[in-house]
Every structure is written in C-alpha cells, then in structure tokens.
C-alpha cells in the first residue's frame, strides 16, 4: 500500500472537505475511485447541487469518450462544461487516464495529448471544483470505451 498524502498537525473542522483518491488491484487489474467526504458527514443543499453538477460533468466526459476521439478532445469537453457551469478556471488537472494492468496508463486526458481513444480501453475520468476551499469537491468514474459510446462501470 502506498500513502501519498502525509499526516499533518492540522485539526479537521466539522464540515471540512476531505478528498479521498483510492486505488485497488484485483487479479492483476487496477481500479481507481475518488470522492469527497465531509468531516462530520453533514451535507448542505449547496453541496448536493455541486455533487449533481460534478456527476453531470463526468457524464459529459463519458459521452465524449468514444473511439477515434483524442484525449485532448475529452479534456476540452470536460473543462468547457466546467467553465459553462461557472467554474472559471475549468479543469486544473488532467481529466483522467487509462487504467488496467498499471494504475495509470495511456491515454492521458490532458490538453496537449494527441493520443486516440480506442474501443475496449477503460478510462478513469476525474473532475473537481476547487474554487472555494470550504466546498471543494472531487469525484471520478470508470468508463469502458465502446465504438459509439462509453459505459460507466
């Protein structure tokens, strides 16, 4: 097991977001998921709307994740959707990557990537809103790429 984030002396406050980015391997194949939890488990109406928005953004990325699309094209769709939803900076990290026999593999979904999406690939899409630290949210979903559409796993 690898722990990337190290413990600090910071005391977490009730309602503060904690982003979990988890990876696991079963029978030689990797899986990944990220989600956000709140200290104390309390979720307000604004956060429920943000969670619905993040789910919609993942769905838009899933629609773009089709055979023949470029990795940069998938990134642009997700980032542009974020900007259209009022997230001024758009996506500030990659939109995701392939996953399978290694925890991170091609295609890498970032703006300069010319890699092509191929049928049969499994990709992790990751979106997040970090504009306001008190309402930060990150989520991911795995998709199996088909010829005409991707299936959320």
QUIWO-V612501 format. One line per field, one symbol per residue. psi: psi as a letter, one per 30 degrees, with the letter a starting at -180 (. if undefined). A space follows every 10 residues. Layout:
psi = ???
This chain:
psi = kkjeklklfk kklkfkkjkk jkklkkhfkl lkkklklkkf gkkleeeeee eeeeeeeeee eeefilkfll eeeeeeeeee eeefggjefa kgllfallkc flfklkkjil egkgkkkkkf kkkkkklljg ejefgkkkll kkkkkaeflk kk.
